[in-house]
Amino acid sequence: MTHSARNVHPAAMAYAQEVADGTMDRREFLTRATALGVSASVAYGLIGSAKPARAAGHIQQGGTIRIQQEVRAMKDPPSYDWPQIANFSRGWLEYLVEYSREGVFSGRLLENWEVNEDATQYTLYLRQGVMWNDGTPFTSTDVAYNITRWCDRSMEGNAMASRMGALIDEATGAIADGVLEVVDDHTVVLNLAQPDITIIPTMSDYPSAIVQNGFSGSPVDNPVGTGPYRPVSYEVGVGAVMEKNPDHTWWDADNGAALDRIEFVDLGTDQSAHLAAAEAGEIDMLYETVGNFVDIFDSIGWTKSEALSANSLVLRTNQNNAPYDDVRVRRALALACDNSVLLEIGYDGRGTVAENHHVCPIHPEYADIGPPEYNPEEARRLLEEAGVLDFEHELISIDDSWRRPTSDALAAQLRDAGLNVTRTIYPGSTFWNDWAEYPFSSTDWGHRPLGVQNLTLAYKSGEPWNETGFNNEEFDTLLAEASAIADAEARSQVMARIQQIMRDEGVIIQPYWRSVYRHHREDIVGAETHPIYEIHLHYLGFAA
């Protein structure tokens, strides 16, 4: 497939007509079309719009930017479990595909890709002329090594294995025979046993950083990469520093990496500390701004950006613990909750009310099944029927400025409904040690471009990030079916049943979808917030 409008994937042409007819919005079209291999410039052209220009020509060369962000323990990339970890290693570990704040998938280490009509074959064309910073060329062997690692279910903490089901042999827990074909030094073909429309979005997700053939371990300890920077220091909970690598010729040097040095400053999760540091001139940009601090940072003259996002909070039980193994109890908790109140109290109303099924209206396959029911009287009846009306629920949360108040508000609503609830609040250093095991707690989940992605990660039976303990054969079967349907309208029909199962089983209380914000000094460019909190370091710089 070439990237002319004449030869684009036929589904993309149909999507463009839906935009023209007013039945599909621009962002949804861009996400769908570019995931199928249509270049960003062609995708914009199909809907009569110009691709947004990069600001590279308006950036000064040189300088240091200090970023407020937690510095978490570094891991082997496939086991990354937080965007913050990836934001640092992005200095030298790059990605095959980049996902933009506008919802566009663009090639980075891939020049482009082709997808057949039923999404069973992906042809990946590598960017030529890319070098690792040790002087060796980047080739298909490196890509094959990464994809093979992503499919290794025996690798401890491998978050990518949950995303690679269509490439994995269930009997061996490794990449299936015949799936991966290295055609030449710059071409790789994936032959899937069943269709999967999530492959390209997955290759943009933060645990998919590309390492050199044979690499394993911490990228800080062995910083071989294709990107323009190199680490100088990394101290968990304190800070981390990188600088431009003078010994490496970066393949995209004409279009980015203007800064000499980037510092990450860990000030914890208290936004008051972030504000104090900003006013003292100790930081230049935030990782995220939340709650009423959005208005406060506006008032000190910092520039605000906002991203449309499927970022969310879930208040969930773990079904491996009594009494939450009883669907009546789980349903009762949801019935006693008014999600709109949790949005207003917990997140200052900055978002939209969610519907207890973890599929967002901005996801292409979202099905509108109506709002969840609010009925405290029915909640009490179900608990009485289950014989646990007097049970004492312990609701656990992290101590911060939005997850804690949201959890407090839920506890208050449950008490109003006649339930016994106590609150346990942990600092982040304690909370995340056992986050997936708590009987009843709140957890934030990041944005992903497709609804099926989060459902696979968080609710598919047996997956390591399945903190609810949900194990439902019908759900798993329907999710596999949905993930194999390229057409989003047809996928939405399956998704309607999936969403209803989530709600009927009381898997989660999901109060809202968060609007996400970031503030920075007004003289910085390339710092706009991202739906997944990615900081694309090569775009950062000071305005010329």
VOGU-3710 file (C-alpha; in Angstrom, 3 decimals, decimal comma):
1> mthsarnvhp> 0,000/0,000/0,000  1,308/3,408/-0,873  0,174/6,490/0,985  -1,773/8,154/-1,782  -5,478/8,728/-1,322  -6,064/6,370/-4,268  -4,489/3,381/-2,480  -5,424/3,802/1,167  -7,155/1,022/3,082  -10,761/0,766/1,807
11> aamayaqeva> -12,141/1,068/5,322  -10,404/4,451/5,695  -12,120/5,713/2,558  -15,471/4,654/4,017  -14,653/6,414/7,294  -13,805/9,611/5,396  -17,243/9,512/3,787  -18,823/9,188/7,242  -16,983/12,355/8,289  -18,370/14,093/5,214
21> dgtmdrrefl> -21,853/12,834/6,083  -21,535/14,101/9,646  -21,818/10,639/11,237  -18,218/10,423/12,475  -16,149/13,092/14,186  -12,700/14,169/13,034  -10,726/12,698/15,933  -12,364/9,283/15,633  -11,605/9,250/11,904  -7,940/10,116/12,437
31> tratalgvsa> -7,482/7,359/15,022  -9,169/4,736/12,857  -7,511/5,690/9,564  -3,949/6,064/10,833  -4,149/2,765/12,751  -4,795/1,125/9,364  -1,575/2,550/7,939  -2,816/5,755/6,338  -0,189/8,448/6,845  -1,171/11,463/8,923
41> svaygligsa> -0,892/13,867/5,997  -3,087/11,685/3,776  -5,601/11,133/6,599  -5,972/14,862/7,122  -6,262/15,333/3,368  -9,084/12,805/3,114  -11,227/15,019/5,333  -10,111/18,277/3,739  -7,907/19,419/6,606  -4,241/20,367/6,844
51> kparaaghiq> -1,941/18,412/9,117  -0,940/20,564/12,144  2,536/22,007/11,738  5,302/21,131/14,161  6,869/24,014/16,057  10,465/22,913/15,466  11,314/26,043/13,490  10,286/28,252/16,415  12,465/26,616/19,071  15,756/27,851/20,425
61> qggtiriqqe> 18,650/25,438/20,436  19,991/24,631/23,877  18,880/25,164/27,438  17,575/23,110/30,366  13,956/22,333/31,240  12,957/21,076/34,693  9,883/18,847/34,798  7,896/18,058/37,939  7,233/14,325/37,821  7,462/11,322/40,105
71> vramkdppsy> 10,648/9,325/39,562  9,612/5,699/39,921  11,812/2,605/40,004  13,146/1,842/36,527  12,240/-1,520/34,988  12,761/-3,586/31,880  10,527/-1,811/29,307  7,914/-4,564/28,739  7,198/-4,428/32,473  6,658/-0,647/32,587
81> dwpqianfsr> 3,517/0,023/34,591  3,497/3,840/34,683  3,895/6,514/31,991  6,362/8,340/34,260  8,925/5,565/33,842  8,655/5,702/30,062  8,836/9,503/29,964  12,410/9,366/31,201  13,617/6,511/29,018  12,042/8,231/25,977
91> gwleylveys> 15,233/10,254/25,878  17,034/7,327/24,239  14,485/4,498/23,812  12,129/5,265/20,945  8,919/3,645/19,711  7,818/2,092/16,447  4,670/4,240/16,477  3,765/7,547/18,119  0,251/8,405/19,300  -0,465/12,134/19,222
101> regvfsgrll> -2,729/14,233/21,407  -4,989/14,611/18,350  -5,463/10,820/18,190  -3,143/10,223/15,205  -0,818/7,214/14,879  2,412/8,157/13,093  5,522/6,154/12,333  8,670/6,819/14,337  11,037/3,866/14,009  8,534/2,580/11,474
111> enwevnedat> 8,381/4,532/8,241  4,914/3,141/7,572  2,861/-0,050/7,716  0,165/-1,907/5,804  -2,819/-3,784/7,236  -4,904/-6,212/5,198  -8,675/-5,877/5,133  -9,434/-8,299/7,965  -6,486/-7,216/10,183  -4,779/-10,617/10,070
121> qytlylrqgv> -1,576/-9,440/8,375  0,580/-6,447/9,253  3,566/-5,439/7,132  5,960/-3,180/9,012  8,412/-1,026/7,056  11,305/0,171/9,217  12,807/3,616/8,901  16,161/3,330/7,172  19,338/5,071/8,313  18,551/4,765/12,044
131> mwndgtpfts> 21,516/3,910/14,258  21,823/2,741/17,838  23,985/5,008/19,961  26,664/2,293/20,116  27,181/2,721/16,362  25,302/-0,347/15,101  22,371/-0,100/12,650  18,737/-0,549/13,673  17,285/-3,460/11,676  14,429/-5,939/11,489
141> tdvaynitrw> 16,352/-8,236/13,837  15,843/-5,677/16,610  12,116/-5,414/15,895  11,727/-9,197/15,791  13,506/-9,461/19,153  11,174/-6,927/20,767  7,986/-8,504/19,404  9,158/-11,941/20,512  9,849/-10,599/24,017  6,454/-8,908/24,160
151> cdrsmegnam> 4,865/-12,336/23,572  6,782/-14,096/26,374  4,309/-14,839/29,161  7,075/-16,337/31,307  8,805/-12,949/31,595  8,078/-11,562/35,056  5,863/-8,482/34,987  5,564/-8,503/31,184  2,677/-6,070/30,617  2,920/-6,470/26,841
161> asrmgalide> 1,926/-10,159/26,849  -1,648/-9,164/27,748  -1,727/-7,035/24,611  -0,259/-9,634/22,210  -2,809/-12,447/22,479  -3,264/-12,786/18,713  0,452/-13,544/18,323  0,846/-16,008/21,217  0,601/-19,794/21,249  -1,620/-20,559/24,234
171> atgaiadgvl> 0,098/-23,909/24,784  3,617/-22,470/25,044  2,951/-18,933/26,280  5,332/-17,651/23,604  5,076/-16,261/20,084  3,390/-18,781/17,807  5,187/-20,457/14,920  4,825/-18,632/11,636  3,570/-15,378/13,146  6,718/-13,333/12,656
181> evvddhtvvl> 8,514/-13,158/9,327  11,676/-11,105/8,768  11,569/-10,310/5,055  14,733/-8,200/4,897  16,689/-5,754/7,045  13,843/-3,232/6,996  10,645/-5,265/6,569  8,785/-7,430/9,085  5,486/-9,215/8,457  3,108/-10,386/11,186
191> nlaqpditii> 0,728/-13,200/10,232  -1,962/-13,449/12,908  -3,992/-16,561/13,669  -7,035/-14,341/14,154  -7,814/-10,694/13,387  -6,651/-8,075/15,892  -7,222/-4,366/15,398  -5,134/-3,361/18,444  -1,656/-4,184/17,076  -0,639/-0,684/15,958
201> ptmsdypsai> -2,169/1,098/19,006  -0,306/-1,394/21,205  2,985/-0,561/19,510  2,516/3,048/20,631  1,786/2,169/24,273  4,424/3,089/26,837  5,729/-0,451/27,648  6,590/-0,974/23,956  9,848/1,032/23,986  12,255/-0,519/21,481
211> vqngfsgspv> 15,462/-1,997/22,876  18,420/-3,449/21,032  18,507/-7,117/20,068  19,571/-9,111/23,139  18,905/-6,359/25,700  17,187/-6,971/29,025  17,214/-5,156/32,346  17,148/-1,497/33,327  17,665/0,961/30,452  19,346/3,346/32,890
221> dnpvgtgpyr> 22,048/0,787/33,662  22,688/0,068/29,975  21,406/3,081/28,004  21,715/1,795/24,442  19,016/3,377/22,307  18,257/5,187/19,068  17,169/8,507/20,625  19,083/11,771/21,069  19,634/11,861/24,847  21,459/9,829/27,487
231> pvsyevgvga> 20,859/9,497/31,241  23,140/11,265/33,693  21,522/10,309/37,005  18,435/8,515/38,310  17,391/8,558/41,964  13,983/7,093/42,772  11,750/9,520/44,656  14,203/12,387/44,216  15,073/13,244/40,630  16,624/12,230/37,339
241> vmeknpdhtw> 18,708/14,007/34,713  19,471/13,437/31,050  21,557/15,363/28,564  21,963/15,437/24,812  24,264/12,660/23,644  27,206/14,278/21,812  28,446/10,896/20,587  25,289/9,968/18,693  23,899/11,254/15,397  20,142/11,075/15,785
251> wdadngaald> 18,106/10,218/12,698  15,609/13,093/13,220  18,064/15,769/14,370  16,656/18,381/11,974  13,223/18,179/13,603  13,745/18,072/17,342  15,876/17,469/20,439  16,626/21,164/20,907  17,455/21,000/24,626  20,877/20,355/26,113
261> riefvdlgtd> 19,549/18,988/29,391  16,278/17,769/30,910  15,761/17,387/34,646  12,914/15,507/36,344  12,128/16,743/39,856  10,112/14,448/42,150  7,990/16,549/44,519  5,514/13,810/45,426  1,790/13,978/44,699  0,880/17,095/46,715
271> qsahlaaaea> 0,014/19,835/44,234  0,684/22,465/46,894  4,342/21,467/46,714  4,231/21,729/42,924  2,767/25,220/43,170  5,396/26,339/45,668  8,170/25,072/43,406  6,661/26,843/40,394  6,368/30,141/42,242  9,960/29,781/43,484
281> geidmlyetv> 11,216/29,248/39,927  12,415/25,711/40,670  10,467/23,935/37,917  9,353/24,831/34,396  6,481/22,437/33,675  4,203/19,934/35,384  3,476/16,312/34,637  -0,187/16,973/35,422  -2,422/19,609/37,005  -5,505/18,381/38,870
291> gnfvdifdsi> -8,630/19,702/40,595  -8,792/23,306/41,748  -5,072/23,691/41,072  -5,982/24,091/37,410  -7,410/27,523/38,234  -4,568/28,309/40,639  -1,875/27,673/38,029  -3,874/29,765/35,574  -3,728/32,606/38,104  0,095/32,606/38,294
301> gwtksealsa> 0,354/33,063/34,533  1,424/29,584/33,491  0,126/28,230/30,182  -2,549/25,550/30,394  -3,238/22,750/27,944  -6,082/20,245/28,073  -6,447/16,876/26,380  -9,528/14,874/25,525  -8,960/11,628/27,355  -10,366/8,273/28,431
311> nslvlrtnqn> -8,368/8,581/31,635  -10,443/7,385/34,550  -10,786/6,229/38,131  -12,390/2,938/39,107  -13,649/2,028/42,555  -13,590/-1,709/42,497  -13,941/-4,815/44,590  -11,761/-7,888/44,180  -14,018/-10,881/43,607  -11,531/-13,292/45,187
321> napyddvrvr> -12,526/-11,844/48,575  -15,798/-12,394/50,446  -18,363/-10,870/50,376  -17,378/-9,416/47,000  -17,616/-12,854/45,395  -21,397/-12,309/45,581  -22,756/-10,344/42,628  -25,549/-8,959/44,816  -22,984/-7,201/46,997  -21,129/-5,759/44,037
331> ralalacdns> -24,347/-4,575/42,420  -25,467/-3,014/45,701  -22,330/-0,901/45,973  -22,908/0,487/42,466  -26,607/1,126/43,087  -25,755/3,199/46,173  -23,486/5,514/44,177  -24,349/8,654/42,194  -21,443/9,066/39,768  -22,197/12,727/39,050
341> vlleigydgr> -21,639/13,569/42,725  -18,271/11,789/42,686  -17,220/13,810/39,639  -18,135/17,099/41,286  -16,601/16,357/44,693  -13,672/14,221/43,640  -12,468/16,002/40,510  -13,977/19,473/40,672  -16,407/18,608/37,885  -13,598/18,564/35,292
351> gtvaenhhvc> -14,703/15,677/33,126  -17,758/13,699/32,119  -19,824/11,167/34,051  -18,915/7,538/33,320  -21,197/4,517/33,198  -19,566/1,645/35,148  -18,236/-0,309/32,149  -14,862/1,311/31,243  -15,657/2,113/27,611  -15,563/5,825/26,837
361> pihpeyadig> -17,745/7,768/24,378  -14,543/8,799/22,556  -13,664/5,142/21,895  -14,679/4,210/18,335  -16,599/1,105/19,504  -18,496/2,717/22,406  -22,125/1,609/22,691  -24,649/3,852/24,432  -26,474/1,557/26,863  -27,734/4,413/28,993
371> ppeynpeear> -26,673/5,605/32,446  -26,265/3,276/35,418  -29,102/3,069/37,941  -28,921/4,973/41,229  -31,143/3,258/43,798  -29,946/3,177/47,447  -33,111/1,396/48,553  -32,471/-1,473/46,139  -28,856/-1,533/47,330  -29,997/-2,151/50,906
381> rlleeagvld> -32,452/-4,827/49,770  -29,724/-6,731/47,909  -27,372/-6,582/50,902  -30,105/-7,809/53,213  -30,839/-10,637/50,783  -27,141/-11,532/50,747  -27,041/-11,419/54,550  -24,264/-8,845/54,748  -26,030/-5,543/55,450  -23,959/-5,156/58,626
391> fehelisidd> -20,647/-6,065/56,968  -17,913/-3,452/57,474  -16,385/-2,419/54,135  -12,842/-1,065/54,166  -12,293/1,280/51,223  -8,591/1,810/50,492  -7,136/4,675/48,461  -3,922/6,520/47,804  -3,406/9,858/49,559  -3,606/12,580/46,921
401> swrrptsdal> -5,724/15,496/45,742  -8,302/13,623/43,607  -8,312/9,866/44,195  -8,614/10,383/47,944  -11,572/12,841/47,844  -13,360/10,696/45,258  -13,011/7,674/47,533  -14,136/9,774/50,518  -17,234/10,810/48,599  -18,062/7,206/47,710
411> aaqlrdagln> -17,698/6,173/51,358  -20,093/8,973/52,349  -22,675/7,857/49,784  -22,444/4,247/50,961  -22,922/5,357/54,562  -25,948/7,421/53,496  -27,382/4,215/52,041  -26,964/2,487/55,401  -23,702/0,613/54,808  -20,814/0,399/57,274
421> vtrtiypgst> -17,668/1,817/55,668  -14,220/2,648/57,007  -11,493/4,429/55,072  -7,827/3,452/54,860  -5,498/5,935/53,157  -1,959/5,028/52,144  0,873/7,143/50,763  1,828/6,229/47,234  4,962/4,390/48,335  2,755/1,981/50,283
431> fwndwaeypf> -0,393/1,888/48,158  1,201/0,591/44,971  2,966/-2,347/46,647  -0,275/-4,379/46,678  -2,602/-2,351/44,460  -4,043/-5,377/42,619  -4,835/-7,353/45,774  -6,935/-5,007/47,916  -10,497/-6,287/48,568  -12,011/-2,815/47,961
441> sstdwghrpl> -10,056/0,157/46,640  -9,772/2,893/44,023  -7,320/2,850/41,119  -6,693/5,222/38,245  -6,462/3,869/34,703  -4,889/5,660/31,785  -6,288/6,502/28,373  -5,954/3,999/25,564  -7,115/4,640/22,008  -9,499/1,661/21,802
451> gvqnltlayk> -12,043/0,430/24,320  -11,019/-3,198/23,878  -7,493/-2,382/25,045  -8,322/-1,468/28,643  -10,898/-4,251/28,894  -8,233/-6,762/27,876  -5,663/-5,404/30,309  -7,927/-4,953/33,308  -10,780/-7,460/33,141  -9,810/-10,461/30,994
461> sgepwnetgf> -9,571/-13,603/33,106  -6,151/-14,328/34,560  -4,324/-11,240/33,305  -1,769/-9,740/35,737  -3,431/-6,307/35,813  -6,893/-7,768/36,515  -7,309/-6,182/39,939  -11,008/-7,089/40,159  -10,491/-10,851/40,002  -13,224/-10,862/37,333
471> nneefdtlla> -13,399/-14,246/35,615  -16,234/-14,533/33,113  -16,135/-16,864/30,126  -18,813/-15,034/28,151  -17,022/-11,712/28,669  -13,684/-13,176/27,532  -15,249/-14,737/24,439  -17,042/-11,557/23,424  -13,918/-9,469/24,052  -11,901/-11,710/21,738
481> easaiadaea> -14,669/-11,392/19,154  -14,737/-7,589/19,445  -10,946/-7,323/19,153  -11,133/-9,167/15,825  -13,685/-6,818/14,217  -12,059/-4,058/12,171  -15,276/-2,134/11,553  -16,021/-0,036/14,647  -19,795/0,021/14,100  -19,928/-3,768/13,995
491> rsqvmariqq> -17,589/-3,938/16,981  -19,914/-1,603/18,872  -22,740/-4,122/18,597  -20,622/-6,698/20,432  -19,409/-4,044/22,836  -22,969/-3,286/23,928  -23,240/-6,774/25,370  -19,751/-6,547/26,924  -20,621/-3,262/28,624  -23,873/-4,695/29,940
501> imrdegviiq> -22,032/-7,692/31,409  -19,659/-5,335/33,206  -22,602/-3,491/34,712  -24,744/-6,562/35,500  -21,815/-8,208/37,265  -21,035/-5,086/39,290  -17,388/-5,307/38,281  -16,588/-1,640/38,920  -17,969/1,690/39,987  -16,542/4,081/37,426
511> pywrsvyrhh> -17,587/7,617/38,295  -16,013/9,759/35,590  -13,771/10,288/32,614  -11,147/12,868/33,477  -10,183/15,853/31,416  -6,402/16,022/31,791  -4,403/19,208/32,171  -0,801/20,346/32,248  0,685/23,754/33,001  4,065/25,110/31,979
521> redivgaeth> 5,919/28,384/31,657  4,673/30,429/28,753  8,059/30,427/26,970  8,132/26,618/26,576  6,925/24,870/23,419  6,121/21,208/22,867  4,889/20,714/26,443  1,163/20,264/25,750  -0,523/17,583/27,806  -1,147/14,191/26,252
531> piyeihlhyl> -4,094/11,812/26,805  -1,681/9,197/28,219  0,611/11,776/29,910  3,390/11,069/27,449  6,089/13,725/27,339  7,669/13,662/23,905  11,042/15,023/24,926  12,268/15,549/21,372  9,547/18,197/20,857  10,430/20,220/23,988
541> gfaa> 12,279/23,522/23,882  12,178/27,247/24,531  10,379/29,563/22,126  12,665/31,410/19,759
//
